[in-house]
Amino acid sequence: MLKLHSMQSSGNSYKVRLLLAKLGRPFQLVDVDVLRGENRTPDFLMKNPEGRVPLLELPGGRFLAESNAILFHLAEGTPLLPAEAFSRAEVLRWMFFEQHSHEPAIAAARFWLKLVRGGRELRTHDVDRWMEEGYGALRIMERHLARRPFFVDDRLSIADIALYAHTHVAGEGEFDLATFPALNAWLARVAAAPGHVDIGWRPATARQMVSNI
Ligand SMILES: N[C@@H](CCC(=O)N[C@@H](CS)C(=O)NCC(=O)O)C(=O)O
């Protein structure tokens, strides 16, 4: 069975839990609390030298890190990753945007301002930059979504899952989404799609899961 090394409050880990839930793939969750340094033990660093979650452990002992690489691998052959070459490249384009222009500001603000005790004091000098870059990313998403329901091909894909994970909790990083109507409509569409689970969801490990897409 697949094992997912994950932290419950981590948006990057949530992406993978959400996809696995939608696909109905049974998996075992292994909790790794990065706030307590559990990602820096020699044992974990052997599995992922980067020392980060999420980390997918495949049967046979192979490991795959990086949330969007994990989404790409797991979604292969499913309706959540298009088969056509240009559409696949567009999915990658939005997942690279997420990692380069969105997550470093929006996830970092949430991590330090909400999850780490005393984080605001530790990272005061970064807050203005997170806000400027984070709102920049949200404006790009708003412009794109003003004319289409989902990021690629007018249907839900792993590009939406990748971007949804941190956007839906951007308020916890002190981003105000009130002035982004298309973005809010998209958040609601993603949350209403079949098989959606929230960030607190955990799998029932012993039970076979049923595909919801
Ligand atoms: N680019 C990576 C980022 C992963 C990441 O930053 N994970 C955080 C939790 S959300 C983590 O493990 N942080 C601990 C650390 O960097 O020491 C991905 O998308 O998977």
The ligand as an ORCA input file, in Angstrom:
! r2SCAN-3c Opt
* xyz 0 1
  N       8.360     22.262     -2.738
  C       7.985     21.340     -1.706
  C       7.838     22.130     -0.404
  C       7.595     21.196      0.761
  C       7.612     21.960      2.067
  O       8.049     23.112      2.163
  N       7.114     21.265      3.085
  C       7.087     21.848      4.395
  C       5.745     21.573      5.051
  S       4.445     22.320      4.079
  C       8.207     21.229      5.209
  O       8.388     20.027      5.188
  N       8.965     22.066      5.914
  C       9.988     21.629      6.762
  C      11.337     22.139      6.361
  O      11.486     22.749      5.283
  O      12.262     21.943      7.153
  C       6.682     20.634     -2.056
  O       5.875     21.205     -2.804
  O       6.479     19.497     -1.624
*
